[in-house]
Amino acid sequence: MQTMQSEISVDVDVAVDVAVIGAGTAGLAAYRAAKAAGKRAVIIEGGQYGTTCARVGCMPSKLLIAPAEAAHTVDKFPAFGLELQGHVKVDGKAVMKRVKFERDRFVGFVLEGVESIPAEDKLVGHAVFVDPHTLLVSRNNDVPVARVTAASIVIATGSVTSYPAAWKVLGSRLITNDDVFYWDDLPESVAVFGPGIIGLELGQALHRLGVRIKVFGRGGGVGPLADPALLEDARRVFGAEFDLDTNAKAEVALDGDRVQVKFRDHQGTEVIEYFDYLLAATGRAANVHHLDLEKTGLVRDHQGVPVFNRETLQCGHSHIFIAGDANAEVQLLHEAADEGRIAGDNAAHFPDVKSGLRRAGLAAVFTDPQIAIVGGGYRAAQKKPHVTGEVSFVNQGRSRVMLRNQGRLHVYADSQNGKFLGAEMLGPDAEHIAHLLAWALQMNLTISQMLEMPFYHPVVEEGLRTALRDAQVKLGAAQMQAELQTA
């Protein structure tokens, strides 16, 4: 291995305590944690500075959703006794101009943080492993520019869009969310493949902005939902607003400058439709396959991601750590920030590795109605004896007042001790209710303790209280049943 290193001509040889690969949310947090520990650290980035969230994820998607929600508001006017004189006209160029302007402001805030990093701590280029402690950094057609030797290394290379290779035949008519936020205008039509978080948010937003869309899925899934009752509600609610087929068998082809999609409708009739673009929203994969991880000796899973401890972010028992989207566990900004901090601190103090604070699981989808998952949701609850507290928002007071009375909330509780286990929700203000529930979960509260908290009137949160009361009744019944069985 030493012979190989000596044969490679590089401009700079760098020796550090901690090397961080990737300058996104997790990477920046890891670098700062290592520096805070008093260590010599370097951060390596081969692409654009600016996090996935700021550049092509959380923030620009919300910038597109905001005007879509504003335009959709007028659809409720007749039910409120209101009349719109004229009609709402969507100026696609103006919409995208604001999206890009505000997006660039958010990216700018991230870049300001990057610019504050000393120049000697930043390396521009793509890193690959030469051996477990050595990285080769290259740029400009793989020309090596630096060799980095590090006592510890943090992998924080983020994620990349994932879709079937066969779709590449569509050329420039195949797009991902990475492309949408660089549009200068809105297209006439888009076929959205994948009703997950990205597909639902962008699909509904584009629909409300006047773009003809159809959302195709497989296996009946909608967003991150797993609870059968909520899935049924979600398919019905979203399917009533826009064209949604969650179990499609579709074929795609390029026809001139259009995307041809062949599928069967709900009656089983074969249909062919044409769209300007196919938006691949079929998920994101860990961006680790370009790192030459085989040189590390790390054990990797079926996705090629190093096996790691989620409490410490340590890969096996090694000096290498992996954080953020790169570990393919929970691809959310707040999780990436926490993981980066933990990984950076442990890398700085290796071999003294400690478990870091992992917060209660919390995820939200900014559709209308919103979707939220707390803890492990339905799937995690199935692993324990549990009861489900339920509420429908169809007749919930404040929700009906606002004409936002769709969806339901399920809370899960341990039937043996009454502890709150998690929740799934489709409905109004889910992003806010989910925070309350995540706090309760992290505080390890019981359903009884949660019901002792104040609930104002009239608010959507009263629906949460209804679900908690339902869970409390079912817990009582479960306890009585257990006592009868042991009598």
C-alpha positions in Angstrom: 0.0 0.0 0.0 2.9 2.4 0.8 4.3 1.7 -2.7 1.0 2.8 -4.3 1.0 6.0 -2.3 4.5 7.0 -3.3 3.7 6.4 -7.0 0.8 9.0 -6.9 1.9 12.6 -7.4 -0.1 15.0 -5.4 0.1 18.7 -4.6 -0.5 18.4 -0.9 0.0 15.9 1.9 -2.2 16.5 4.8 -2.1 14.9 8.3 -5.1 15.5 10.6 -6.8 14.0 13.6 -10.2 13.9 11.8 -11.1 14.0 8.1 -14.7 14.6 7.2 -15.9 13.6 3.7 -18.9 15.8 2.7 -19.9 19.3 3.6 -23.6 18.9 4.0 -25.6 19.1 7.2 -24.0 16.0 8.8 -20.5 16.8 7.5 -20.5 20.4 8.8 -21.8 19.3 12.2 -19.1 16.6 12.4 -16.3 19.1 11.5 -17.5 21.6 14.1 -17.7 18.9 16.8 -14.1 17.8 16.0 -12.9 21.3 16.1 -14.7 22.0 19.4 -12.9 19.0 20.8 -9.6 20.8 20.0 -8.6 18.5 17.1 -7.0 19.2 13.8 -9.7 18.6 11.2 -10.3 18.9 7.5 -13.6 18.8 5.5 -13.6 17.5 1.9 -16.3 18.4 -0.6 -16.3 17.5 -4.3 -19.6 19.0 -5.3 -21.5 22.2 -4.6 -21.4 23.6 -1.1 -24.9 23.9 0.4 -26.9 21.2 2.0 -29.4 18.9 0.2 -32.1 20.5 2.3 -31.3 24.0 1.4 -30.5 23.5 -2.3 -32.9 20.8 -3.6 -34.9 19.4 -0.6 -36.8 20.7 2.3 -36.7 24.5 1.7 -37.3 24.8 -2.1 -40.1 22.2 -1.9 -41.8 24.3 0.7 -41.3 27.4 -1.5 -43.2 25.5 -4.2 -45.9 24.2 -1.8 -46.7 27.7 -0.4 -48.0 29.3 -3.7 -49.8 26.0 -4.4 -51.6 26.2 -1.1 -52.5 29.9 -1.7 -53.9 29.1 -5.2 -55.9 26.1 -3.8 -57.5 28.2 -1.1 -60.0 29.7 -3.5 -61.5 26.2 -4.1 -63.0 26.5 -0.6 -64.6 29.9 -1.2 -68.1 28.6 -2.2 -68.4 26.5 1.0 -67.6 29.6 3.1 -70.1 31.7 1.2 -67.4 33.6 -0.6 -67.2 34.5 -4.3 -64.1 35.2 -6.4 -64.5 37.8 -9.0 -62.5 36.5 -11.9 -60.1 33.6 -11.5 -56.6 32.9 -10.1 -54.0 32.9 -12.8 -50.7 31.1 -12.0 -47.6 32.8 -13.5 -45.2 29.9 -13.7 -42.2 32.1 -14.4 -43.0 34.3 -11.4 -43.5 31.2 -9.1 -40.2 29.7 -10.1 -38.4 33.0 -9.9 -39.4 33.4 -6.2 -38.6 29.7 -5.5 -35.1 30.1 -6.9 -34.5 33.5 -5.3 -35.5 32.4 -1.8 -33.7 29.0 -2.3 -30.5 30.8 -3.1 -30.9 32.9 0.1 -31.1 29.7 2.2 -28.1 28.2 0.4 -26.3 31.5 1.0 -26.8 31.1 4.8 -25.1 27.7 4.6 -22.3 29.1 2.4 -21.7 31.8 4.9 -21.0 29.1 7.5 -18.7 27.3 5.1 -16.8 30.5 4.3 -16.1 30.9 8.0 -14.1 27.7 8.0 -10.4 28.4 7.7 -9.0 27.8 4.2 -6.5 25.3 5.5 -9.4 23.1 6.8 -11.1 22.8 3.4 -10.2 20.6 0.5 -12.1 20.7 -2.8 -12.3 17.4 -4.6 -13.7 13.9 -4.5 -12.2 11.6 -1.8 -11.6 7.9 -2.1 -10.0 5.5 0.4 -6.5 4.3 -0.3 -6.4 2.4 3.0 -8.3 2.7 6.3 -6.5 5.8 7.3 -5.7 7.4 3.9 -7.8 9.4 1.5 -6.9 10.5 -2.0 -8.6 13.7 -3.1 -9.0 14.3 -6.8 -10.7 16.8 -9.1 -10.6 17.9 -12.8 -11.0 14.5 -14.4 -9.6 12.5 -11.4 -6.3 14.4 -11.2 -5.0 13.8 -7.6 -4.5 17.0 -5.7 -4.1 15.9 -2.1 -3.4 12.9 0.1 -5.0 13.0 3.6 -3.9 10.8 6.4 -6.3 10.8 9.4 -6.5 9.2 12.7 -10.3 9.1 12.3 -12.6 9.6 9.4 -16.3 10.6 9.2 -18.2 9.6 6.0 -21.0 12.2 5.4 -21.5 12.1 1.7 -25.2 12.4 1.7 -27.6 10.6 -0.7 -28.4 10.6 -4.4 -31.6 10.0 -6.3 -32.4 6.4 -7.1 -34.5 5.1 -10.1 -34.5 2.3 -12.6 -31.6 2.4 -15.0 -34.0 1.7 -17.9 -35.5 5.2 -17.5 -32.3 6.8 -18.7 -33.6 6.2 -22.2 -35.8 9.3 -21.5 -32.8 11.5 -21.6 -33.5 15.1 -20.6 -37.2 14.2 -20.1 -36.3 12.3 -17.0 -36.0 14.6 -14.0 -35.6 14.3 -10.2 -36.3 16.8 -7.4 -32.7 18.0 -8.0 -33.9 19.4 -11.4 -37.3 20.8 -10.5 -36.0 23.7 -8.5 -33.9 24.9 -11.4 -36.9 25.3 -13.7 -37.5 28.8 -15.2 -41.2 28.0 -15.8 -43.8 25.4 -14.9 -44.3 22.7 -17.5 -47.7 21.6 -18.9 -47.6 18.0 -17.6 -45.5 15.7 -15.4 -45.8 12.0 -14.7 -44.7 11.4 -11.1 -43.4 8.0 -10.3 -43.3 7.3 -6.6 -46.0 8.5 -4.1 -43.5 8.8 -1.3 -42.7 12.0 0.5 -41.1 13.7 -2.4 -43.6 12.5 -5.0 -46.6 13.4 -2.9 -45.3 16.9 -2.0 -44.2 17.9 -5.5 -47.1 16.1 -7.2 -49.8 17.9 -5.2 -48.0 21.2 -5.4 -47.6 21.0 -9.2 -51.3 19.9 -9.5 -52.5 22.9 -7.5 -50.3 25.2 -9.7 -52.1 24.0 -12.8 -49.7 21.4 -14.0 -51.4 18.2 -15.3 -50.0 15.3 -13.2 -50.5 11.7 -12.6 -48.9 9.9 -9.7 -47.9 6.2 -10.2 -46.9 3.9 -7.4 -46.4 0.2 -6.6 -47.6 -1.9 -3.7 -50.3 0.6 -2.5 -48.0 2.8 -0.4 -48.6 6.5 0.3 -45.8 8.5 1.8 -44.3 6.9 5.0 -47.6 5.6 6.3 -47.8 1.9 7.4 -51.1 1.8 9.4 -53.7 0.1 7.1 -56.5 2.5 8.1 -54.5 5.6 7.5 -53.2 4.2 4.2 -56.8 3.6 3.0 -57.7 7.2 4.0 -54.7 8.6 2.3 -55.4 6.8 -1.0 -59.0 8.1 -0.9 -58.2 11.7 0.1 -55.3 12.3 -2.3 -57.0 10.3 -5.1 -60.0 12.5 -4.8 -57.9 15.6 -5.6 -55.5 14.3 -8.3 -54.9 11.3 -10.4 -53.2 8.7 -8.1 -52.6 5.0 -8.8 -50.7 3.4 -6.0 -50.5 0.0 -7.6 -49.7 0.8 -11.2 -48.2 -1.4 -13.8 -46.8 1.2 -16.1 -44.4 1.2 -19.1 -42.5 4.3 -20.2 -40.9 5.3 -23.5 -39.6 8.3 -25.2 -41.9 9.5 -28.1 -40.2 12.4 -29.8 -39.8 15.0 -27.1 -42.6 13.6 -24.9 -42.7 10.8 -22.3 -45.2 8.1 -23.2 -46.7 6.2 -20.3 -48.7 3.1 -21.0 -50.8 1.8 -18.0 -54.2 0.3 -17.1 -56.8 2.5 -15.5 -59.0 1.5 -12.6 -61.4 -0.3 -14.9 -58.5 -2.4 -16.4 -58.5 -0.6 -19.7 -55.1 0.0 -21.3 -54.4 3.8 -21.6 -51.6 5.7 -23.2 -50.8 9.3 -22.0 -48.1 11.7 -22.8 -46.2 14.0 -20.5 -43.5 16.7 -20.7 -41.4 15.0 -18.0 -41.2 11.9 -15.9 -40.4 12.9 -12.3 -38.5 10.1 -10.7 -39.5 10.2 -7.0 -38.6 6.6 -6.3 -36.3 7.3 -3.3 -32.8 8.3 -2.5 -29.8 6.0 -1.9 -26.7 6.4 0.2 -24.0 8.2 -1.8 -21.1 5.9 -0.8 -20.4 3.8 -3.9 -17.7 6.1 -5.2 -15.5 5.9 -2.0 -13.6 2.6 -2.7 -14.9 1.3 0.6 -13.5 -2.1 -0.1 -10.1 -0.5 0.9 -11.4 0.1 4.4 -12.1 -3.6 5.3 -15.4 -2.5 6.8 -18.4 -4.9 6.8 -21.1 -3.6 4.5 -24.8 -4.3 4.2 -26.7 -5.4 1.1 -26.8 -1.7 0.0 -23.1 -1.4 0.3 -23.4 0.9 3.3 -20.9 0.2 6.2 -22.6 -1.5 9.1 -22.7 0.9 12.0 -24.0 1.5 15.5 -26.8 4.1 15.4 -26.0 5.3 19.0 -22.3 6.1 18.3 -22.3 6.2 14.4 -19.1 4.0 14.6 -18.6 1.5 11.8 -17.9 -1.8 13.5 -15.0 -1.2 16.0 -13.1 1.0 13.6 -12.0 4.6 13.6 -14.4 5.3 10.8 -17.9 6.8 11.4 -20.8 7.4 9.1 -23.5 10.1 9.5 -26.5 11.7 7.8 -28.1 10.5 4.6 -24.9 8.5 3.8 -25.9 5.8 6.3 -29.4 5.4 4.7 -31.2 5.2 8.0 -33.3 8.3 8.5 -32.8 10.9 5.8 -33.9 14.0 7.6 -32.0 17.2 8.3 -32.4 17.3 12.1 -31.3 13.6 12.3 -28.3 14.4 10.1 -27.3 17.3 12.3 -27.5 15.1 15.4 -25.6 12.3 13.8 -22.9 14.6 12.5 -22.4 16.0 16.0 -22.2 12.5 17.5 -19.9 11.1 14.8 -17.6 14.1 14.9 -17.2 14.1 18.7 -16.6 10.3 18.7 -14.1 10.6 15.9 -12.2 13.3 17.9 -12.1 11.2 21.0 -11.5 7.8 19.4 -11.1 5.1 20.8 -13.2 6.6 23.7 -16.5 6.2 21.9 -19.8 7.1 23.6 -23.5 6.9 22.7 -24.9 10.3 21.8 -28.4 11.7 22.3 -30.8 10.2 19.8 -34.1 12.0 19.9 -37.6 10.5 19.5 -38.4 9.8 15.9 -40.3 12.6 14.1 -41.2 12.9 10.4 -43.6 15.1 8.6 -44.9 15.4 5.0 -46.1 18.8 4.0 -49.0 17.7 1.8 -52.6 18.8 2.4 -53.7 17.1 4.6 -50.3 16.6 6.2 -48.8 13.3 7.2 -46.7 12.7 10.4 -45.0 9.7 12.0 -43.8 9.7 15.6 -41.4 7.1 16.9 -41.5 4.0 14.8 -45.2 4.5 14.1 -47.4 1.5 13.3 -44.5 -0.9 12.4 -42.7 -0.4 15.7 -46.0 -0.7 17.7 -46.6 -4.1 16.2 -43.5 -5.5 18.0 -45.2 -5.1 21.4 -48.6 -5.9 22.9 -50.4 -2.6 22.3 -53.7 -0.8 21.9 -54.5 1.9 19.3 -56.3 5.1 20.3 -58.2 6.5 17.3 -59.8 9.7 16.2 -61.2 10.8 12.8 -61.0 14.5 11.9 -64.1 14.4 9.8 -66.3 15.5 12.7 -63.6 17.2 14.8 -64.8 20.7 15.7 -62.1 23.1 14.8 -61.2 21.0 11.7 -64.7 21.3 10.4 -64.8 25.0 11.1 -61.7 25.5 8.9 -63.0 23.0 6.2 -59.8 20.9 6.9 -61.7 17.9 8.3 -59.9 15.0 6.6 -57.9 12.2 7.8 -57.3 10.5 11.2 -54.8 10.0 14.0 -53.8 6.7 15.6 -51.7 6.7 18.8 -50.2 3.5 20.0 -49.7 2.5 23.7 -48.0 -0.4 25.4 -50.9 -2.5 26.8 -48.8 -3.7 29.7 -47.7 -0.4 31.2 -49.6 2.3 29.3 -46.5 4.0 27.9 -47.0 6.0 24.7 -45.2 4.2 21.8 -45.7 6.4 18.8 -48.3 7.6 16.3 -49.3 8.0 12.7 -51.4 10.9 11.5 -53.0 12.1 8.3 -54.8 15.4 8.9 -54.7 19.1 9.8 -51.7 20.6 11.6 -50.0 17.2 11.7 -46.5 19.0 11.8 -47.4 20.6 15.1 -49.3 17.8 16.8 -46.4 15.5 15.9 -44.0 17.7 17.8 -46.1 17.4 21.0 -46.2 13.6 20.6 -42.5 13.4 19.9 -41.8 15.3 23.1 -44.1 13.0 25.0 -42.4 10.0 23.6 -38.9 11.3 24.5 -40.1 12.0 28.0 -41.3 8.4 28.3 -44.9 9.5 29.3 -47.9 7.2 29.7 -51.2 7.9 28.1 -52.6 8.9 31.6 -49.8 11.5 32.0 -50.4 12.9 28.5 -54.1 13.3 29.3 -53.1 15.4 32.4 -51.7 18.1 30.0 -53.9 21.1 29.1 -56.0 21.2 26.0 -57.6 24.5 24.9 -61.0 24.8 23.1 -61.6 24.9 20.2 -58.4 23.6 18.7 -57.3 20.7 16.5 -55.4 19.3 19.4 -58.7 18.3 21.0 -58.7 15.6 18.4 -55.4 14.3 19.9 -57.1 14.3 23.3 -59.9 12.2 21.8 -57.4 9.6 20.5 -55.7 9.5 23.9 -59.0 9.0 25.7 -59.8 6.2 23.3 -56.4 4.6 24.1 -57.0 5.0 27.8 -60.3 3.1 27.6 -58.7 0.3 25.6 -55.8 0.1 28.1 -58.4 -0.3 30.9 -60.1 -3.1 29.0 -56.7 -4.8 28.3 -55.8 -4.6 31.9 -59.1 -6.2 33.0 -58.7 -8.9 30.4 -55.2 -9.6 31.7 -56.5 -9.8 35.3 -59.3 -12.2 34.3 -56.8 -14.5 32.6 -54.6 -14.6 35.7 -57.5 -15.1 38.1 
